[in-house]
């Protein structure tokens, strides 16, 4: 039998609070990953003439989407 978790949630309110904490942590991590990704894409798009087009083809998105997301996450 597996050991019991160290944190016990005795009431539904405890469970809800724990879920909200976990959700907040996940949302923060996802936002940070998005910001890091688009900052790296921004640097790569400046590599050479036509890099933004190549990145757009690789990611299967429009060049405008690359521009907008890089601008959104680097400002």
Secondary structure, 3 states (H helix, E strand, C coil): CCCCCCCCCCCHHHHHHHHHHHHHHHHHHHHHHHHHHHHHHHHHHCCCCCHHHHHHHHHCCCHHHHHHHHHHHHC
